[in-house]
């Protein structure tokens, strides 16, 4: 991934799992912050080797930094005041610097912590660190003592990172913490830092005692000045102005009180906020608790309690926007426009929860974004892939160091309105853990009967989510937790056909890449043959994400030639495409038209699309052993056993030796052995190949088939028909056998493909044998 970079001169602890204010003064930092704010808010922070360098280059910065999210409370206007607040997420290694102007941009790899293997050592080291922290806080004279237990639930690496934010660290120490990915080594570093700070506190306390006991003028003046400050504060609270305060100047607490007047809260929660403001006002500036309260109040007042977008529910406008941004997807557009129509007629703020299900790169995210623009809603995306902690949704309790609201509240703050469209991406990739089940936390968010009083654990004040329009996405419907699936309307987005990919490339992908790289149709030409070659030989996907990447590579190579004045125009065809794109990355196994005994053609589905698959059955003299090979899953193995049982039960009907299972060994093998295969839809293919081998009857391999087989020989429905047919057609199939229950799916196949294939509806194994065996 590529992100803008904000160089850090030093003096700021940017170790992960913390929230910090960073100074934004230089032009490159300002541009980077604005670019990040305009996209997803993500930015890379890199420490400078030399504080004095104003315009750092690659050699002036460390190769490892951190990934952070900008939390813009008052838009990014805080940048103009010299500071913005960021949440630091993870360590990253710099792979490549992709640009320097107007801001630095880098491509990064996220650095994962090295797993702990010596758990006994870990336990001892954790206890030593927490004990040292308690001693340090007690020695420092912290009000109420230390609460090291709040770090106990974190992993060793995260514990070390969070503790790092409670002590003063030098620039060298901060970078050392960032560089270290070994969790136990980071704990050892924190232990050393704590012991060093403990010693410093002892020295400081001795000096303070000496100064306090000294009767010199300087000491007296200090204590008198402290008393004067207290008196000044007391006068300010009673409404009198101190002589040394400029007229019209307001404290932070006063600003918070004014903001409280602008939002509408119940009396109970208004008093709660006022209590926090009074606490904030009474705590000294150098107390760590003051910064925690400031962070909390900033989040509360950043929430859009009343702000709304002016919605424009126009069915024609929505249709026009979806058609302008997306080619094809007619059924998806129709379903979405039906929901928009209902929203217009009912004039209801409540909207259905739509779930777009389909392979990667098929336009799920862009459909949601286009709908948001058409309806006049702000758009925010929340990625849920890999989330295994419910606190990511509900937020962390404020007792934890570095705690923040959950992603729902964070998205509302970034949207700045209470009625945005929020996309919950990859909803099926969440998982439960010891930290709770995020899917269960989402139940409240997506339930219209409950989400009007959604309470984030950090904010701890109910917020109304009933006006938010939620759209979710998933690659696999079956992996979505049942209770969540019940709350959503499923809309399936299928993979694109080659012709659809061709049109998408011509109408959307090529113009986009030309604009990004400063070229035009006058100096760059990519004809249909070259695009088809990219689709067939350089990509393997149901969507167009990799196709766009390949086109971008061609455009960059053309831009290089034009910039070097080698030519003023580049034209790429199927004949010269390897000159620009390199050798072909993949070739498809074409279906052999030769008719063979015991070999049949099936059809498979995967997240990158469909393809033809070949099954081979070998019969040899033996004792009835059955061998199954080809990286088969449990369900596919069961389908093979069903095929054999069906053949045994109907041996006389099919003209098979009725004792074959006693004196013959059967070996069933699916080619492409390294590729894992599973599912029930290969049942009919294995039945045809098996009976072909047992009766010595050749099979027409240009007949591709799919369907689950029962013990009675019935063929039942399967999924992924469109993708399977497209793959089989690409590989050379001429006739397609599909179950009768899937007959309705034929209309989903593009018309140009349907015209080139013969479709036969089958209900039993006998139907399949009649079409596939060559008498």
DAKAFEN-V652307 format. One line per field, one symbol per residue. ss: DSSP state (H for helix, E for strand, L for the rest). A space follows every 10 residues. Layout:
ss=???
//
This chain:
ss=LEEEEEEELL LLLLLLLEEE EEELLLHHHH HHHHHHHHLL LEEEEEEELL LLLLLLLHHH ELLEEEEEEE ELLLLLHHHH LLEEEEEEEE EEEEEEEEEL LLLLEEEEEE ELLELLLLHH HHHHHHHHHH HHHHHHHHHH LLLLLLLHHH HLLLLHHHHH HHHHLLLLLL HHHHHHHHHL LEHHHHHHHH HHHHHHHHHH HHHHHHHHHH HHHLLLHHHH HHHHHHHHHH HHHHHHHLLL LLLLLLLLLL LHHHHHHHHH HHLLLLHHHH HHHHHHHHHH HHLLLLLHHH HHHHHHHHHH HHLLLLLLLL LLLLHHHHHH HHHHHLLLLH HHHHHHHHHH HHHHHHLLLL LLLEEEEELL LLLHHHHHHH HHHHHLLLEE EEELLLLLLL HHHHLLLLLL LLLLLLHHHH HHHHHLLLLL EEEEELHHHL LLELLELHHH HHHHHHLLLL HHHEELLLLL LEELLLLLEE EEEELLHHHL LHHHHHLLEE EEELLLLHHH HHHHHHHHHH HHHHHHLLLL LLLEEELHHH HHHHHHHLLL LLLLHHHHHH HHHHHHHHHH HHHLLLLLLE EELLLLHHHH HLLLLLLLLL LLLLLEELEE EEEEEELLEE EEEEEEEEEE ELLLLEEEEL LELHHHHHHH HHHHHHHHHL HHHHLLLLLH HHHEEEEEEE LLLLLLELLL LLHHHHHHHH HHHHHLLEEL LLEEELLEEL LLLEEELLLL HHHHHHHHHH HLLLEEEEEH HHHHHHHHLL HHHHLLLEEE EELEHHHHHH HHELL
//
